[in-house]
Amino acid sequence: MIPFFRRRFITLIAIFDCFKSVAIDNVLIMKWKRDWGLTGRVWLTMFLLFILYLVFMTILLAFGAGLWLIIVLAVGMGLIQYFFSDKLVLWSTRARILEDDEYPEFHRTVEKLCKEADLPIPKIAIMQSPVPNAFATGRSPKHAVVACTDSIMRLLNKDELEAVLAHELSHVKNRDILIMTMASFIAMIASMIMQSFFFSALFGGRNREGGGTIIVWIVSIVVYAVSTLLILALSRYREFAADRGSAYITRNPRALISALSKISGRMDVVPAEAKVKIEGANAFFIIPALSGNTIMELFSTHPPFEKRIANLEAVESEMHGY
């Protein structure tokens, strides 16, 4: 009889452990707080960019731009951005997708955070750079990439690195990476037209078009400036939202405050030439790598450091109920 009761006792313990594990898993999966401020800004920005796009295309048609050229630009560039945005970002930053057996601790940390945030596990990439930074890219949670530089892994401790990776996963959760990629589409077209007319005028082309060429060039400049300002406004707010998301996922806003302080402090001593190499991807980084000698200083894609810290301190107060 004793073996019989012993077997039943062991079975009951196993059942209890099973339910206990389920309960723990349920606790780990956080309840995501949707940021309606971010959602509203996304839709408003996209609406204004759509109106700007229509006005721009109408002016181009009015001054003789070919309809098929506009269609090819709109459809072709849009599809390239949608399906290859992650590959373009990885290529521009020289980041490399990791194999499953590389940086095992990095893989485990991302998997743990994805479980807590109820996200599919993204591809993981490493970027060889003295600039301590991290970014996320991709068109959806199922097609996302989270990357960080080798230097940030050496700079931060375990909790701080978790907070940074949670910030990047918050971008994936908020689906704002695709929005930023698509929002930059019209600015890219305007920039291409600006450069095209500039080089054409430089080498004596399009002289016969006279005033029409000048008007299209001026309109391109205006469209580029307005679309860039709209993108910057959205980009700054989405960083606030991702900071809050990191605090909710890790339940440790103080870790992200510490990480941002370390990254910002280190950024001041990184050689300018190292930052110049990756400035093109600043909109994706957790802290922009500004070299101090470009116009990008004036048009930062991120909110001021002090405001980000104040935002995180407010989240910390909220979480502690005071």
Secondary structure, 3 states (H helix, E strand, C coil): CHHHHHHHHHHHHHHHHHHHHHHHHHHHCCCCCCCHHHHHHHHHHHHHHHHHHHHHHHHHHHCCCCHHHHHHHHHHHHHHHHHHHHHHHHHHHCCEECCCCCCHHHHHHHHHHHHHHCCCCCEEEEECCCCCCEEEEECCHHHEEEEEEHHHHHHCCHHHHHHHHHHHHHHHHHCHHHHHHHHHHHHHHHHHHHHHHHHHHHCCCCHHHCHHHHHHHHHHHHHHHHHHHHHHHHHHHHHHHHHHHHHHHHCCHHHHHHHHHHHHHHHCCCCHHHHHCCHHHHHHECCCCCCCCCHHHCCCCCCCHHHHHHHHHHHHHHHHCC
